[in-house]
Amino acid sequence: RQAPDAGLPPALRRGHPLLIDASLRKAVSATVTGDAGARAFLGSHPELVDEVDCSDQSTGEDVDTQDQLGLLR
């Protein structure tokens, strides 16, 4: 399944940085699975999401392994 923003240029896709209030730690931790991170929790609680334009800060590439570090160059 593709992410809803998969067709957007990398600079316009949702991603990191992600800040989660410490008071939500247990609730978020209960839903985190694999590489999806907090996606399920955030999808269930859109009222808690404040999007911040960081398009000038990153290409939006996701780096999960040492082999992917080249994406940052």
LOLUM-146940 format. One record per residue: residue number from 1; residue in three letters; z, x, y of N, C-alpha, C in turn. Coordinates in nm, 3 decimals. Layout:
N
[site NUM,"Ala",[Z,X,Y],[Z,X,Y],[Z,X,Y]]
...
//
This chain:
73
[site 1,"Arg",[0.000,0.084,-0.118],[0.000,0.000,0.000],[0.000,0.088,0.124]]
[site 2,"Gln",[-0.088,0.058,0.217],[-0.097,0.135,0.340],[0.002,0.086,0.444]]
[site 3,"Ala",[0.051,0.179,0.524],[0.139,0.143,0.635],[0.059,0.062,0.736]]
[site 4,"Pro",[0.124,-0.030,0.808],[0.052,-0.114,0.905],[-0.017,-0.034,1.015]]
[site 5,"Asp",[0.031,0.086,1.042],[-0.028,0.166,1.148],[-0.119,0.276,1.095]]
[site 6,"Ala",[-0.157,0.268,0.968],[-0.235,0.375,0.904],[-0.370,0.398,0.971]]
[site 7,"Gly",[-0.429,0.297,1.032],[-0.558,0.313,1.096],[-0.552,0.370,1.236]]
[site 8,"Leu",[-0.433,0.386,1.288],[-0.417,0.439,1.424],[-0.426,0.590,1.426]]
[site 9,"Pro",[-0.464,0.647,1.541],[-0.460,0.793,1.552],[-0.317,0.841,1.530]]
[site 10,"Pro",[-0.299,0.962,1.476],[-0.164,1.010,1.446],[-0.066,0.998,1.562]]
[site 11,"Ala",[-0.110,1.022,1.683],[-0.019,1.018,1.797],[0.035,0.877,1.825]]
[site 12,"Leu",[-0.030,0.775,1.770],[0.013,0.637,1.795],[0.085,0.574,1.676]]
[site 13,"Arg",[0.100,0.650,1.568],[0.167,0.597,1.449],[0.318,0.607,1.465]]
[site 14,"Arg",[0.388,0.515,1.401],[0.534,0.522,1.399],[0.576,0.642,1.315]]
[site 15,"Gly",[0.689,0.697,1.346],[0.738,0.810,1.268],[0.861,0.870,1.332]]
[site 16,"His",[0.873,0.996,1.316],[0.990,1.067,1.368],[0.967,1.100,1.513]]
[site 17,"Pro",[1.066,1.115,1.593],[1.208,1.118,1.558],[1.264,0.978,1.537]]
[site 18,"Leu",[1.360,0.971,1.449],[1.427,0.846,1.419],[1.576,0.867,1.438]]
[site 19,"Leu",[1.636,0.787,1.522],[1.780,0.793,1.544],[1.841,0.663,1.496]]
[site 20,"Ile",[1.945,0.674,1.417],[2.013,0.556,1.365],[2.160,0.564,1.405]]
[site 21,"Asp",[2.209,0.457,1.465],[2.348,0.452,1.508],[2.442,0.475,1.389]]
[site 22,"Ala",[2.545,0.553,1.410],[2.640,0.586,1.303],[2.705,0.462,1.243]]
[site 23,"Ser",[2.718,0.355,1.321],[2.780,0.233,1.268],[2.693,0.166,1.162]]
[site 24,"Leu",[2.566,0.206,1.152],[2.474,0.147,1.054],[2.456,0.236,0.930]]
[site 25,"Arg",[2.527,0.346,0.925],[2.506,0.445,0.819],[2.514,0.386,0.679]]
[site 26,"Lys",[2.619,0.309,0.649],[2.634,0.253,0.514],[2.522,0.155,0.482]]
[site 27,"Ala",[2.489,0.069,0.575],[2.385,-0.032,0.551],[2.249,0.034,0.528]]
[site 28,"Val",[2.217,0.136,0.606],[2.090,0.206,0.590],[2.089,0.283,0.459]]
[site 29,"Ser",[2.197,0.352,0.429],[2.205,0.432,0.306],[2.185,0.347,0.181]]
[site 30,"Ala",[2.228,0.224,0.186],[2.215,0.135,0.071],[2.070,0.096,0.044]]
[site 31,"Thr",[1.982,0.113,0.142],[1.843,0.072,0.125],[1.745,0.188,0.114]]
[site 32,"Val",[1.790,0.310,0.136],[1.701,0.426,0.135],[1.657,0.458,-0.007]]
[site 33,"Thr",[1.524,0.471,-0.025],[1.470,0.509,-0.155],[1.351,0.602,-0.135]]
[site 34,"Gly",[1.350,0.711,-0.209],[1.235,0.802,-0.209],[1.189,0.843,-0.072]]
[site 35,"Asp",[1.057,0.852,-0.058],[0.997,0.898,0.067],[0.986,0.786,0.171]]
[site 36,"Ala",[1.028,0.666,0.135],[1.020,0.554,0.229],[1.129,0.560,0.335]]
[site 37,"Gly",[1.232,0.639,0.310],[1.339,0.653,0.407],[1.400,0.520,0.445]]
[site 38,"Ala",[1.415,0.497,0.573],[1.480,0.376,0.624],[1.383,0.262,0.647]]
[site 39,"Arg",[1.261,0.273,0.597],[1.157,0.173,0.623],[1.201,0.031,0.586]]
[site 40,"Ala",[1.262,0.013,0.469],[1.304,-0.121,0.426],[1.409,-0.178,0.520]]
[site 41,"Phe",[1.506,-0.097,0.555],[1.612,-0.144,0.646],[1.554,-0.182,0.781]]
[site 42,"Leu",[1.471,-0.096,0.837],[1.413,-0.122,0.968],[1.322,-0.245,0.966]]
[site 43,"Gly",[1.250,-0.264,0.855],[1.164,-0.381,0.842],[1.244,-0.510,0.836]]
[site 44,"Ser",[1.364,-0.501,0.780],[1.450,-0.619,0.770],[1.528,-0.647,0.897]]
[site 45,"His",[1.532,-0.550,0.986],[1.610,-0.563,1.110],[1.530,-0.518,1.232]]
[site 46,"Pro",[1.416,-0.583,1.259],[1.333,-0.539,1.372],[1.404,-0.549,1.507]]
[site 47,"Glu",[1.506,-0.633,1.515],[1.580,-0.646,1.641],[1.659,-0.520,1.676]]
[site 48,"Leu",[1.677,-0.431,1.578],[1.752,-0.308,1.602],[1.661,-0.191,1.642]]
[site 49,"Val",[1.530,-0.214,1.641],[1.435,-0.106,1.666],[1.393,-0.103,1.812]]
[site 50,"Asp",[1.410,0.012,1.873],[1.359,0.038,2.008],[1.258,0.151,1.994]]
[site 51,"Glu",[1.131,0.120,2.015],[1.028,0.223,2.004],[1.020,0.301,2.134]]
[site 52,"Val",[1.006,0.431,2.119],[0.994,0.522,2.233],[0.865,0.600,2.217]]
[site 53,"Asp",[0.784,0.601,2.320],[0.657,0.673,2.315],[0.683,0.823,2.314]]
[site 54,"Cys",[0.651,0.886,2.203],[0.667,1.031,2.188],[0.532,1.094,2.158]]
[site 55,"Ser",[0.425,1.025,2.194],[0.291,1.071,2.158],[0.257,1.208,2.214]]
[site 56,"Asp",[0.324,1.247,2.320],[0.297,1.379,2.377],[0.381,1.488,2.311]]
[site 57,"Gln",[0.462,1.451,2.212],[0.553,1.547,2.149],[0.508,1.596,2.012]]
[site 58,"Ser",[0.417,1.524,1.947],[0.383,1.557,1.810],[0.248,1.500,1.772]]
[site 59,"Thr",[0.191,1.555,1.665],[0.066,1.501,1.612],[0.094,1.382,1.521]]
[site 60,"Gly",[0.220,1.365,1.480],[0.255,1.256,1.391],[0.244,1.292,1.244]]
[site 61,"Glu",[0.209,1.416,1.214],[0.197,1.457,1.074],[0.334,1.455,1.007]]
[site 62,"Asp",[0.337,1.414,0.882],[0.460,1.408,0.804],[0.467,1.531,0.715]]
[site 63,"Val",[0.572,1.608,0.728],[0.588,1.730,0.650],[0.708,1.712,0.558]]
[site 64,"Asp",[0.681,1.708,0.427],[0.787,1.690,0.329],[0.806,1.811,0.238]]
[site 65,"Thr",[0.706,1.897,0.230],[0.714,2.012,0.141],[0.675,2.139,0.216]]
[site 66,"Gln",[0.712,2.251,0.159],[0.678,2.378,0.222],[0.526,2.396,0.229]]
[site 67,"Asp",[0.454,2.344,0.130],[0.307,2.354,0.130],[0.245,2.281,0.248]]
[site 68,"Gln",[0.314,2.182,0.302],[0.261,2.103,0.413],[0.293,2.163,0.550]]
[site 69,"Leu",[0.364,2.273,0.554],[0.400,2.333,0.682],[0.277,2.369,0.766]]
[site 70,"Gly",[0.166,2.398,0.700],[0.043,2.431,0.771],[-0.006,2.317,0.860]]
[site 71,"Leu",[0.037,2.195,0.833],[-0.002,2.081,0.916],[0.053,2.092,1.058]]
[site 72,"Leu",[0.157,2.170,1.075],[0.221,2.184,1.206],[0.151,2.286,1.294]]
[site 73,"Arg",[0.059,2.361,1.240],[-0.008,2.466,1.319],[-0.124,2.411,1.395]]
//
